[in-house]
Amino acid sequence: MPATAITLETVPAGARRGAFMDLLLLADESPEQVAGYIDLGTLYIAREGDDDNDAAAAGLALVIPDGDGTEAELKSVAVREDRQGRGIARAMLAEVIDRQRRAGVRRMTVATGTSSLGPLALYQKLGFRLLRVDRDFFSPERGYPDEIWENGIRLRDMVWLDLEL
């Protein structure tokens, strides 16, 4: 698949980030969880072409620094459903990882559901390696629906991956 041409824009913390709530909820089904981190870190918005309408953003990635700035968590990654399968996530994440590397980050982590087969494959193709599992993470106590099913698998556990930059 040829590389998808995208441009990345950063969106500062504040009211404008609310325009991307639909994309954030594609990556994390808990509005409570999203509300807790929406204004943290650097929000990257991926755009195709010259469309600068926030509602038409192709995707996003939220990166939250950890500790002394040499580590960061890739907290949220999403591509608009009608644009999935075109290489946008891969192109976006390659650029985000490169920007983080140039900013001095030496290690990135990312977490996803164990039933999220597409994201798990993508992260590993980008060089991330399995790190640990948080069993029973996706529960009503954390703001998630009682049962979430994805790819015919009940979502219960969260898996962490990391990448040395």
Order of alpha helices (4+ residues) and beta strands (2+ residues): beta-alpha-alpha-beta-beta-beta-alpha-beta-alpha-beta-beta-beta-beta
